[in-house]
């Protein structure tokens, strides 16, 4: 798979596109302004605001308007099994790390099991075990890595060896482990003298995170359009993976970098609910705060053989596209996919396996449940920040985020009822109804109906256009 990283860096925002085999696979963003705070990875000295035994949770003040949420499973391992009110007390100071940004009405989620990620390993100060990534399958290599870490990381600290650590020399692993341990020592000294709430450690910015977590031998190029960021990133990569520094490339053409790689056009599609498939089928994505529903239908695809084979072929193609869209749109939480119903169990298994295979490149944790007889697949996907749809858009003032507004006929009947109520017992010469332009045309076409519906008729009904009125709003003026 050919993989490229394209970064567009400006004073106000950073946007990074991950291109796989010529197609946009993931999109990352970070803005310096606005209300969206990206705090995942930051470590704070937090102050316990309140403890709720009935919820097995506590709320921790880390310095923002809304307190962060700490669940019982995110306390330290040695405290597991105890009631949370025996672990934490009001006004107690605790070290915590943000693991999920504010999403919708939900505040930040934090953990006391702090970790420090590096390129080849993750230091886990409050865990004492050494774990190796499940993607490193060679038993001899697993043993070598564990032996190296045991020789350089004290027994009171833990470590997770990442997939990137496979084949890395003991010198490189030792160097990174010492850097992470120095960083942790500095954090712990700050915590010991801190007045909570206080920031103890700030996670790397987006371009550096991508270099640390994604840049590898499999990435052919990491292109950036900012000379300053390119220089900073060059110094960073020189420290963590000097053999990959030649993958960094400064893009200095006049044509915008995202236009050159057709990313801007793909980002426009990011907001669409209907995604066509190559065969002629279609998937429909509807996101909400609590759940995401994805529907699959054949649309124009009629196939060339039996209906069962047509449906199965559409479902397999849809499974691959759904997996891509989940990564691309950064959709997390509970997801339900309504595949087209298949009669044969073997075809259901075939679709589910295609879906699992399509998700194998997803870096977020996913859990997929077996397909039901109705063709539904229930799954969860790790969510650490808002989806790209939520980030790029805001609720419509007209529909208040529902995606629906009152129909013309509904508003027509509503105005008719209100006019009847207002005219009762009054002598009125002119009743003026002021509406938005589209509604005004509809009312003028049905003016005779409106007059007939009134029990007490005014001398004249005047339907007038007001371009400043939103869709559902109107004015009734009696003279």
C-alpha positions in Angstrom: 0.0 0.0 0.0 1.4 3.4 -1.0 0.9 5.9 1.8 1.5 9.6 1.8 0.9 12.3 4.5 -0.1 15.7 3.2 0.0 18.6 5.7 -1.5 22.1 5.2 -0.3 24.4 8.0 -1.5 28.0 8.5 -1.5 30.4 11.4 -5.1 29.5 12.3 -5.3 25.7 11.7 -3.4 22.6 10.7 -5.0 20.0 8.4 -3.4 16.7 7.6 -4.6 14.2 5.1 -3.5 10.5 5.0 -3.6 9.2 1.5 -3.6 5.4 0.8 -3.3 4.2 -2.7 -4.3 7.6 -4.1 -7.5 7.8 -1.9 -8.1 10.0 1.2 -8.1 7.5 4.1 -8.0 9.8 7.2 -8.2 13.5 7.9 -6.8 15.2 11.0 -7.3 18.8 12.1 -6.4 21.2 14.8 -7.4 24.8 15.1 -5.8 27.5 17.2 -9.0 29.5 17.6 -12.6 28.6 18.3 -14.2 26.6 21.1 -12.9 23.1 20.1 -10.2 22.2 22.6 -8.0 19.2 21.8 -6.5 18.1 25.1 -6.1 14.3 24.7 -2.8 13.3 26.0 -2.3 16.3 28.3 -1.5 15.5 31.9 -2.8 17.7 34.8 -2.6 18.1 38.5 -6.3 17.9 39.1 -8.4 18.7 42.2 -11.3 16.5 43.1 -14.5 18.6 42.9 -17.0 15.9 44.0 -17.3 12.2 44.4 -20.4 10.3 43.4 -20.5 6.8 44.9 -23.9 6.1 43.2 -22.3 6.6 39.8 -18.9 5.0 40.7 -17.4 8.2 39.4 -15.8 11.5 40.3 -15.5 15.0 38.7 -12.1 16.5 38.7 -11.3 20.2 38.2 -8.4 20.5 35.7 -8.7 24.2 35.1 -11.6 24.4 32.6 -15.2 25.6 32.9 -16.6 22.0 32.9 -15.0 19.5 35.2 -13.6 16.3 33.8 -15.2 12.9 34.3 -13.3 10.1 36.1 -14.9 6.6 36.1 -14.0 3.9 38.6 -12.2 1.8 36.0 -9.8 4.7 35.4 -8.4 4.8 38.9 -5.1 3.2 39.7 -4.9 -0.5 39.5 -4.0 -0.9 43.2 -7.3 0.8 44.1 -9.5 -1.5 42.0 -12.3 -3.2 43.9 -12.6 -0.3 46.4 -15.6 2.0 46.4 -14.6 5.3 44.7 -15.4 7.3 47.9 -12.7 5.3 49.7 -10.2 6.1 46.9 -10.9 9.8 46.4 -11.9 12.6 48.7 -13.1 16.1 47.9 -10.3 18.7 47.3 -7.7 15.9 47.0 -5.0 16.5 44.3 -4.5 13.7 41.8 -2.4 13.4 38.5 -4.8 12.7 35.6 -4.5 12.5 31.8 -7.2 13.4 29.3 -8.3 10.4 27.2 -11.3 11.9 25.5 -12.1 15.4 24.5 -15.4 17.2 25.2 -18.0 15.7 22.8 -21.4 17.2 22.5 -22.8 17.8 26.0 -20.3 15.3 27.5 -17.3 16.7 29.3 -13.7 15.5 29.0 -12.9 12.0 30.2 -9.8 11.4 32.2 -7.7 8.6 33.7 -5.3 8.3 36.6 -3.4 5.6 34.7 -1.1 8.1 33.0 1.1 7.0 30.1 3.7 8.7 28.0 3.8 7.6 24.3 7.1 7.5 22.4 7.8 6.2 18.9 8.7 2.7 19.9 7.1 2.3 23.3 4.6 3.7 25.7 5.8 4.3 29.3 3.2 3.3 31.9 4.4 4.7 35.2 1.6 3.2 37.3 1.8 -0.3 35.7 4.7 -2.6 36.4 4.3 -5.0 33.5 5.9 -5.1 30.1 3.6 -5.8 27.2 4.4 -6.3 23.5 2.1 -5.3 20.6 0.1 -8.2 19.4 1.2 -7.3 15.8 4.7 -8.4 16.7 4.2 -12.2 16.2 7.8 -13.5 16.2 8.4 -15.1 19.6 12.1 -14.6 19.5 11.7 -10.9 18.7 9.1 -10.5 21.6 11.6 -12.0 24.0 14.5 -9.8 22.7 12.3 -6.7 23.2 11.3 -7.6 26.7 14.9 -8.3 27.7 16.0 -4.9 26.3 13.3 -3.1 28.3 14.0 -5.1 31.4 17.6 -3.9 31.3 16.8 -0.2 31.0 13.4 0.4 32.7 13.2 -0.1 36.5 10.7 -2.6 37.9 8.5 0.1 39.4 7.6 1.3 35.9 5.8 -0.4 33.1 6.0 -0.3 29.3 4.1 -1.2 26.2 6.3 -1.9 23.2 4.6 -0.6 20.0 4.6 -2.3 16.6 7.2 0.2 15.4 9.6 -1.2 18.0 10.0 -4.5 16.0 13.5 -4.8 14.8 14.7 -1.6 16.5 18.2 -1.8 18.0 18.7 -2.0 21.7 20.5 1.3 21.7 17.5 3.1 20.1 15.1 1.5 22.6 17.3 2.4 25.5 17.6 6.0 24.3 13.9 6.4 24.0 13.1 4.8 27.3 15.6 7.1 29.1 14.0 10.1 27.4 10.5 9.0 28.5 11.7 8.4 32.1 13.3 11.8 32.3 10.0 13.3 31.1 8.1 11.4 33.7 10.5 12.5 36.5 10.0 16.1 35.4 6.1 15.7 35.5 6.2 14.0 38.9 8.4 16.8 40.4 6.0 19.4 39.0 3.1 17.5 40.5 4.7 17.3 44.0 5.0 21.1 44.1 1.9 22.1 42.1 -1.2 23.9 43.2 -4.1 22.2 41.4 -5.4 22.6 38.9 -2.3 22.9 36.8 -1.0 21.6 33.4 2.0 19.3 33.9 2.6 18.0 30.4 1.3 19.1 27.0 0.9 16.6 24.3 2.8 17.2 21.0 1.1 19.3 18.3 -0.7 17.6 15.4 2.2 17.5 12.9 4.5 16.0 15.5 1.9 13.4 16.7 1.5 12.2 13.1 5.3 12.0 12.7 5.6 10.0 15.9 2.6 7.7 15.4 2.2 7.3 11.6 5.5 8.1 9.9 7.2 4.8 9.1 9.0 2.8 6.4 5.6 2.3 4.8 5.1 6.1 4.3 6.6 7.2 1.0 6.4 11.0 1.8 5.4 13.5 4.4 4.7 16.7 2.6 4.4 20.1 4.4 3.6 23.5 2.9 5.1 25.5 5.8 8.9 26.1 5.9 8.9 26.8 9.6 6.9 23.6 10.5 9.1 21.6 8.1 12.3 22.8 9.9 10.8 22.0 13.4 9.6 18.6 12.3 13.0 17.9 10.7 14.6 18.4 14.1 12.0 16.2 15.8 12.3 13.3 13.3 16.1 13.6 13.6 15.8 12.7 17.3 13.1 10.0 17.1 13.8 8.3 13.7 16.7 9.8 11.8 16.5 7.2 9.1 13.1 8.7 8.1 14.1 12.3 7.8 14.4 12.0 4.1 10.7 11.3 3.9 9.9 14.9 4.9 9.4 17.1 1.9 8.7 20.9 1.7 6.0 21.6 -0.8 6.7 25.0 -2.3 4.6 25.2 -5.4 2.1 28.1 -5.9 -0.9 25.8 -6.3 -2.4 25.0 -2.8 -1.2 21.6 -1.5 -4.7 20.2 -0.8 -5.8 21.2 -4.3 -2.8 19.5 -5.9 -3.7 16.2 -4.2 -7.5 16.6 -4.7 -8.0 16.7 -0.9 -10.2 19.8 -1.0 -12.7 18.1 -3.3 -12.8 15.0 -1.1 -13.4 17.1 2.0 -16.6 18.5 0.4 -17.9 15.0 0.1 -17.2 14.5 3.8 -20.5 16.3 4.7 -22.7 14.2 2.4 -25.1 11.7 3.9 -25.4 9.7 0.7 -22.3 8.0 -0.6 -22.6 6.2 -4.0 -20.8 2.9 -4.6 -19.1 1.9 -7.8 -21.6 -0.8 -8.6 -24.5 1.7 -8.4 -25.5 0.9 -4.8 -25.4 3.4 -2.0 -24.8 3.9 1.7 -26.5 6.5 3.8 -24.8 7.8 7.0 -26.8 9.6 9.7 -24.8 10.7 12.7 -26.3 11.7 16.0 -24.8 12.4 19.5 -25.8 9.0 20.8 -25.5 6.7 17.8 -24.6 6.5 14.1 -26.9 4.7 11.7 -25.6 3.5 8.3 -28.1 2.1 5.8 -27.1 0.1 2.7 -29.3 -0.2 -0.4 -28.8 -1.5 -4.0 -30.2 1.8 -5.6 -29.5 1.4 -9.3 -27.5 -1.8 -9.1 -29.6 -4.8 -10.3 -26.8 -7.3 -10.9 -26.5 -10.0 -13.6 -27.3 -13.2 -11.7 -29.6 -13.9 -8.7 -30.9 -11.4 -6.2 -29.0 -13.1 -3.4 -25.7 -12.7 -5.2 -26.5 -9.1 -6.1 -27.3 -8.3 -2.5 -24.2 -10.0 -1.3 -22.0 -8.2 -3.8 -23.5 -4.9 -2.8 -23.0 -5.6 0.9 -19.4 -6.6 0.5 -18.6 -3.4 -1.5 -20.6 -1.4 1.1 -18.6 -3.0 4.0 -15.4 -1.8 2.5 -16.7 1.7 2.0 -18.2 1.9 5.5 -14.9 1.0 7.0 -13.2 3.8 5.0 -15.9 6.3 5.9 -15.6 5.5 9.6 -11.9 6.4 9.5 -12.3 9.3 7.2 -15.1 10.9 9.2 -13.7 9.9 12.5 -17.0 8.4 13.6 -16.9 6.8 17.0 -19.2 5.4 19.7 -22.1 3.1 18.9 -22.6 2.3 15.2 -25.4 0.3 13.7 -25.1 -0.8 10.0 -28.2 -2.0 8.2 -26.9 -4.3 5.5 -29.4 -5.6 2.9 -31.0 -8.7 4.1 -29.3 -12.0 3.0 -31.0 -15.3 3.3 -27.9 -17.6 3.3 -25.8 -17.7 6.5 -22.6 -18.3 4.4 -23.2 -14.9 2.7 -23.7 -13.2 6.0 -20.3 -14.5 7.2 -18.7 -13.5 4.0 -19.9 -9.9 4.4 -18.8 -9.8 8.1 -15.4 -11.1 7.2 -15.0 -8.5 4.4 -15.9 -5.8 7.0 -13.4 -7.1 9.5 -10.7 -7.2 6.8 -11.5 -3.6 5.7 -11.1 -2.4 9.3 -7.7 -4.0 9.8 -5.9 -0.7 9.0 -8.0 1.3 11.5 -5.8 2.5 14.4 -8.9 3.1 16.6 -10.1 0.2 18.7 -13.2 -1.5 17.2 -15.5 -4.2 18.4 -17.9 -5.9 15.9 -20.8 -8.1 16.9 -22.2 -10.9 14.6 -24.6 -9.9 11.9 -28.2 -10.4 12.9 -31.0 -12.1 10.9 -32.2 -8.7 10.0 -28.9 -7.8 8.4 -27.8 -5.5 11.2 -24.2 -5.2 12.4 -23.7 -3.5 15.8 -20.2 -2.2 16.6 -18.3 0.3 18.7 -15.4 2.4 17.6 -13.1 4.2 19.9 -13.9 7.9 20.1 -11.4 10.4 21.5 -12.7 13.6 19.9 -15.6 15.0 17.9 -16.3 13.5 14.5 -15.2 15.6 11.5 -18.9 16.3 10.7 -19.4 17.9 14.2 -16.1 19.8 14.0 -16.7 21.2 10.5 -20.4 22.2 11.0 -22.7 23.7 13.5 -26.4 23.3 14.2 -28.7 25.0 11.7 -30.5 28.0 13.2 -33.6 27.1 11.2 -34.0 23.5 12.2 -32.1 23.6 15.5 -29.9 20.7 14.4 -32.7 18.3 13.6 -32.1 18.5 9.9 -35.9 19.1 9.3 -38.1 22.2 9.2 -41.9 22.6 9.1 -43.3 22.0 5.6 -45.1 24.8 3.7 -48.5 23.2 4.2 -47.9 22.8 8.0 -47.0 26.5 8.3 -50.0 27.4 6.1 -52.4 25.6 8.4 -50.6 27.1 11.5 -51.1 30.6 10.2 -54.7 29.9 9.3 -55.4 28.7 12.9 -53.6 31.7 14.4 -55.5 34.2 12.1 -58.8 32.7 13.2 -57.9 33.1 16.9 -56.8 36.7 16.4 -59.8 37.8 14.3 -62.4 36.4 16.7 -64.5 39.3 18.1 -62.6 42.0 16.2 -63.4 44.3 13.3 -60.3 44.3 11.0 -59.9 46.1 7.7 -56.6 44.5 6.7 -54.8 41.4 7.9 -51.1 41.5 6.7 -49.2 38.2 6.7 -45.4 38.6 6.3 -43.4 35.6 5.3 -40.0 34.5 3.9 -39.9 34.6 0.1 -40.5 30.8 -0.6 -43.4 30.7 1.9 -44.8 33.9 0.5 -45.1 32.3 -3.0 -46.9 29.3 -1.5 -49.4 31.4 0.4 -50.1 33.6 -2.6 -50.9 30.4 -4.6 -53.3 29.3 -1.9 -54.7 32.7 -0.9 -58.3 31.6 -1.8 -57.9 28.6 0.6 -56.7 30.9 3.4 -59.7 33.3 2.9 -62.2 30.4 2.9 -60.7 29.0 6.1 -61.4 32.2 8.1 -64.6 32.2 10.1 -64.5 36.0 10.6 -63.2 37.6 7.4 -61.2 40.9 7.4 -61.8 43.5 4.7 -58.6 42.4 3.0 -55.8 39.8 3.4 -52.4 41.1 2.3 -49.6 38.4 1.9 -46.2 40.1 1.8 -42.6 39.0 1.4 -40.0 39.8 4.0 -36.5 38.6 3.0 -35.2 39.0 6.5 -37.5 36.4 8.1 -36.2 32.8 8.6 -38.2 29.9 7.1 -40.6 29.1 10.0 -41.1 32.6 11.3 -43.9 34.9 10.1 -45.6 38.1 11.2 -49.4 38.8 11.4 -50.4 42.5 11.5 -54.0 43.5 12.0 -55.1 47.0 11.0 
